[in-house]
């Protein structure tokens, strides 16, 4: 009533919304290099595409997810898994009437050019073959989860509806999602063929002072060679470990959180009806606090190495399976603990629990995988020293907590990480396995359903 009294007689003026300046129609492949006081270079390769409401936008969005979303996409397997780049990402950015499809890479200077070339080859291969049905299933599951996350909070829901209204109507929220779900392999192949061609690509390189790139005017546009196609991982069946006979004690806390104590793990469970999701985390405390200046960063190296293979499955199989459930295994470490997490639809909780059990208790930790992850962590540590916010804060912490784990860089120092061996990492994993773990589950299931689903972690 207050709102009506205040605003009912407001006559909103009708004003035409000015469009953006007209973009030039020509598409000319160009490169540009920028230089700075950085240790690790970056590169972005991009293509002009279409605006958000164009009929090709949904297929281009799907192509970006097939190439670079999560741990199971083609770019991750082609450039990060073999160690060419420490990070890779593809996105289709449509702020208005113009769109940009870009691939972003971060790598050491001696690998950056190979990472750029390999990324272009991956894009051309997608144009030639199109995505597999497993890849589309993975992306659709992730988009379903992304949508559920958007509508979980009032703030993100309002933002999504407002953006859609600005584009033409709030119903676009549903219409755009339906269009994404209707995209076929042929649609992705078609837009990739028409838009992501080497002769339409532009590149920007941010390099350390004194370095150079062979991607000048004479070496551009890219000339990809599809002699080594990306190997496609397959979905793997994940069956829950039988733990029905494991005894536990239950304690209620404030009627909202339930604590279940098993012989080797404490489980905290809370039901959140209506959210449409279940989040599961497994954490092991104290182990990172045993790090010293001579092995700082080993917790991160261990936990990141576990997702490269576990339970007899490869890292690609684990990633593809997790993302086909709608989530992705997130490995993390801090001064207080290390662990793994995943968010999935409620009916996928049991499979998600089995995936976390495998990476926590049955990691492969092969020497080659650890060596590749170590090289990527060295690159990330150099990148952290380029960060004008994180690096000074880390130095302040080092002064304030000298001689304590809180003063150590959790990612480690480049020179220190390079000394860590596969034997060191496996020994650190044994320390993790000897500690009591904590599992937290919050989601859209009742208590009994959640406890049954996480039985593998008991």
C-alpha angles and dihedrals in degrees: 000000000000089000093052093049092050101042112017094098095044109123106207108214118238108237127170112239110235115232124225119274112279113269118229110257098221117097110205121179108235140162132205130187126208125190134207148148094287133131099207122043128219135205135197123195115191144178131202110244136158141296128269096267097047117117091239095053096089094051091048090050089052091048091053091053093047089052104039120002119111129339097302104060127111096254093053091051094043102044111011102039093053091043101249092126133018091215136015133179139171125197141166108223116197110173094162135312093353130058134199126199109200142176116207122199135181119192144141114282093253092055104036098089092048089049091052093048093046091049091053089050090052091052092049091048090053088053090052100044107019122218124305121244090249090056092051091047090052093050095045091052091050092048090051089053091046089054091049090052091050091055096042096082129043092229097055091041091054091047093052093048092046093051091049092048090052090053093051113294141352091248087073086082089071097032095054091048091050090049090052092051090050095054112118133203089255090054091054092046091050098052093042090053093049101040111024100059121138093239090061097048127113124194136201122191126194107199138176115264112275095024127109140197129225088219095095127130092290095053097043139122097050119257104205122195116207096203094123110042120198112269110238116227118214132228111259128210113249115199120184120250113246108252101148094125098051107119121227141173122230127213126181119220118199090328091280109072123047121202117206115187116204124180093266106017142039115221123202114195130187128173118222107183118205099020093106093218142083122210120200127189132181116194134178114200131206100022096098088050087069092064118116132193088268095059105020109151096032093115090057092045091051097047093045091048092054093068091056089076139342141159092020091304126115122240090252091053092048092049095046092047094048093048092046086059086056099257141073132226109252115199117197142167136192137167089275103045150330132233153126134266141185138178119208142156112283095255091057097055096101093053091045091052091052091051091053091047090055097049092045099045107018107038115158095216093187116188093240093050092049091048092052093046090047091054090050091049090051088054091048090049090054090049089052089058088057091056108104092204107035096042097056090044090052091051090051090051089050089056096043095047101031110171092014130101090243088066094054124092105249091213089050132227117290095241092048095048092053090061095056113106131202087251090056091050094049091049089051089051090055089056089052092050091052093058128085113255134216124217123194123192124184123169158099098309134086122255098263093049093051094048091050092048095051094048091117089067094054 
